Amino acid sequence: MSYSCVNQGCANNTTLFSQEAAEKLLFRCFLCEDQLEHPPLTLEHILENVDALPVAIQILPRLQQLLNNENSTIDDIVMVTRTDASLVTQILKISNSAIYVLPDSGFCSTLEEALNRIGFNTAYKVVGYVAAKQLFQQNLVLYNMSGLELWEASVRAAIAMQSLAPQIRASSDSYAMPDTSTAYTVGLLHPIGKMLINHYYDTEGIPALNEAKFPLTDETEKSALGFNHLEAAEKLLRKWNFQDEIVAPIRSQSNPLNGQGDRPLAALLSMVVDAVKQFPVSLDYNIEAMAEQYKPNSDLAAIVGIPKIEFIKCIASSSEGCKQLANTFAG
């Protein structure tokens, strides 16, 4: 936690003092004797103090561009994914799992063999899984979420979005259907703004939130900080070079009707996030009972155009997919 002189004409107005240094000075500037206080927190300051970018997150936008380019080759994919040893290990692990190993198919020992076996789209999901494991491990005290709940919300939303995006029935004939890798990434990274704010709160402290009630809401964030987690997500993803087709739906997920960019995809994300929260991971799902219980926003449902029963099936399937994914990569 840092302090600076409140006197804008003082040289120490832009100097940051540690908590220990400020205490030794009795929270008084040694130049002008004015008070030492916490400087106003800005989103730009938080972004400047983001820790080193996880390799898997760096890879995601570059890998997506390759997947969307029909001229990409396996060598291109290999060059991108080979930069992280843990990532290569996970790709090899899934390529040698029971899901992909056929009789007499042999053991994959190289990244090239593994990618040929599982396919580029599955490799993209593996990268996303590793990215989620790297990012979404911390408990979100500000939002009353455990690390496990955060990871499950991220992965389940990614799985559901990938399945549901091709089923969007937008009313406009000119609507361009999002590719599944885009939908997957939108679902995967939708809570990234909450992670960012909570991480800074844990490591540096945010005095403006000391008296706040948890879990934080968009309104509480805006009132205390001057920005909310959706704005934080937008700035962070742009800093990490994600394209607008991914950034815009995440930014608009709380208010898709007034958002910019792909409104149907943002509306779908809003519905998926709500449904994943309403129906946590469970061993047994009754589709009919879930459909009866789930009451979607009628305006969003109309924009998306997916029948409720099909939507609910994908939400239930995301739970099973999440558990299978966790088991596949366990250990």
N, C-alpha and C positions, 0 to 999 in steps of 0.2 A: 504494500500500500504506500503511495507516494504523497508528498505534500509540496506546496509551493507558496510563495508570498502572495498575499491578496492584493498588494499594491502594484498596479499595472505599470507604474513608472519605475519600479525597482528592478534591478538586474536579476534578482532571485524570483521574479514573477514567472520566468520560464525555466527555472532550475527545479529539479525534482529532488526532494529530500526523502530518505527512507523513514519508516516509522521510528526506528531507533534514533536516527539523527534529529528528527523533529522533537522527540521526547527530551533529548539532551539539551536542546535549545529552548525547552519549555514552550514549544510551538510559537516562538517569536523569531522573526527574521533578524539576523545579526547585522544586516546593513541598515535597515530603516526601522526596525523594531515593530513592524506591523505583524499581523497574525500569519501563521503558516496553516493553510487549510488544504483540503483535497481539491485539486483543480476539477472543474466540471468534466464529467465523463462524456466522451463523444464516441460514436460508432467508429470513426476513423482511428481513434486511439486504440480501441479494442482490436481492430483489424491489424494495426501495426504490431501488436503484441501477440498475435497468433503464433503458436509454436510451429516448428518445421512441418511442412505439408507432408502427410503420409504418402508414401510412394504409390499405393494403390489408387488414391484419389487423383494424383497427377496423371496416372495412366488412363483413367476412365474417359475423359474427354478426347484424348488422342485415339484411344481404341475405338470409340464410337464413330469417329470420323472414318477410320479404316473400314469398319463394318458397313458403313453406308456408301462406301466407294467400291463399285463392282470391279475395279481394276486392282484392288488390294490382293496381295498374295500372302501365303503362309509366312514367308520370310519377313514381310512387313509386321505381321502380328507378333512373330517371335522377337523381333528387335524391340518392340514396345514392352512385352511382358517379361522378358528375361532380366530386367533391371532389378527385380526384387526376389531374393532367394525364397522368402516365405511364400510368395505368390507362385513361383515355379513349383515349389513343393506341393502346394494345394492343388494345382492343375494336374500334376503327376498323380497325386493321391486319388482324385476323382476319376481319372482316366483308367486307373487300375482297380476301381471299385466294382462291385457286382453288377451295378447298373450298366456298365459299358463293356465289361469283359465278356467276350463270346468264347465258346469252346475253341481251343487251339489258336486263340488270337494272340497269345503271348503277353509278356510284360512290357509296358512302355517305360523306357529308361531315359528318353530324351524329351525335351519340350516339343520338338517338331512332331514326334510320334503321338504325343498326348493330344496336341491340338488337332491333328488329323483324325484322331479317334472320337473326341468329344464334340468337335465342331466349334466354330468361332463364337456362335451365340452363347453356347454353354460356357465357353471360356470367359466371355464378358460377364456372365452371372457370377462366375467364380471370383473374378476381380472385384465385382461389387460386394460379394460376401466378405472378402478379405478387407476391403475398405470399411465396411460396416463394423467388422471386428476391431479395426484399428481406431475408429472414431467413436463408436457408441458403446463404450465400456463403463463410463463413469455414471454414477447415480446423479440424477438431476434433482437436487434438493429444491431448487426454485420451482419445479414443476411436479413435485411429488411422484417422480418416476425412478424406478430402479434401473440399473444398467441393463439388466435382462429385459425389462419391459421396453426400454428404449430400443434395444436391438431387435426384439420381436416386432415392435411396431414398424420399424424401418424395413425389415426383411419381408414381413407379411404384406405391407403396402406395395413393395416392389413386385412381389409375386402376383398379387391381385391386379395391379396396374398392367403388367405385361399380358395377363390373360384377358382383361376386360377392354383394353384400348382398341383391339381390332373389332370389337362388337359395338363400338360407338355408332349411333345412327343419327348423326347430325341432320338438322332439317335443311341445311344449305347443300345444294348439289356441288358447290365449289369447294366444300370442305376437304382438306387433305388429311387423310388418316395418319396419325403419328406412327412412326415405326416402333416396334416393341422394345428396342433397346432404349429409346427415349423415354417411353412410358415406365420402364423398369427403373431407370435412373431417377426420374421424377419421384417415384414412390420411395426409392431407397434414401434419398437425401432430403425428404420433406421436413424432418425435424432438425436440420443442421443449424438453424438459427438459435434454437433453444440450447443446443449443445454449446454453441459459441458463447452465449451470454452466461450460462451456468459455469463454464470452464473459467471464464474471467473472474466470476464471483468467487470461485473456489481458490484461485491462485493469487488474485490481487485484492479481492474485496470490492464491494460496491456499496458505499455508505447509504446511498439513496434507497437501497432495498432493505436496510436493516429493520425498518418498521413495517415492511410490506407483508401482506398476508399471502401465504402460499396455498395452492399453486398460483403462479402469476397468470394473469390474463393479458390479452392484447392491450386492453385499456390500462391495466396497472403498469405494464411495461412502458407504454407511451407517456403516462403521467409522471412516472418516476425517472425514466431514462431519456425521454425525448424521442425514442424510437422503439419499435417492437421487434420480436424475433423474426418476423417475415422480412422486414427491411434489412435486418442483420444477415439473413440468409441470402438475400439478393446481392448485397455488397460482397459477401464472402465468396459466393459462387462465381461472380464476375472476376474477382481477384484471382480465382483458381482457373479462369479461362473456360468456364462452361458456357455453352451457347445459349442464346435467348430462348430456344425451344424448350430448354430444361429450366432455366431460371424463371421465366414468366409464370408458368403454372404453380411453381412453389411459392412465388411471391404473392399470387392471387388466391391461394387455397382457402383463405378465410372469407373471401368475398369474390367468388368467381364471376358473378354477374357484372361487376364493375371493373374487372381486371383487363389487362392488356394481353394480346397474344392469343393462344389457343384456349378459348373459353370452354369448349367441351372437355378438354383434357384437365383443365383446372377444376371444373365441376366434378369430373370423375374422381380426381384426387381428394376433393373435399368429402365426397360420399364415402370413398374407401377408408380414409382416415377415421371418419366417424364410425363406420361399421366395424373396423378392426378394434377400435376402442370399446365398442359395445359388446363385441363377441370375442373375448380373450381366448388364448390357446386352450383347447380342451380336447379330451380324447373322443368325446361323442358329440356329434352335431346332428340335430334333427332339422333338416332343411325346411320342412313345412312350418315347424314352430318358429324357426328363425325368421322366415318370411313374414309370418304373422306379427312377430314382435317388432321387426324393423320398420320404422316409419321415415322414409327418406324425405328430404326437402323436395317438394313437388316441382319447384322451378328448376332445380338442378337435375332432377330425374328427367324432366322434359327435354333439357338440353342434351343430356347424355343419350337418352332413348333406348337404354338397355332394359329388357324386362326384369322385374324384381327377382323372380326366381333364378334367372341366370346370374344375376348380380350376386345373390346370396350363395349360390353354389361356388362361385369363385372365392368369396370370402371364407367359406368353410374349407375349400381346397388350400387356401393360403396358409391355414393353420397346420395342415398335414405337411405341406411343402416345407414350412419352416422347421418342423420337427425332423423331417428327413434330412434336410440340409445340415442341421446341427449334428445329427448322428453321423452323417457322412464325413464331416470334417472334425469330429471329436478326436481328441488325443493328439 
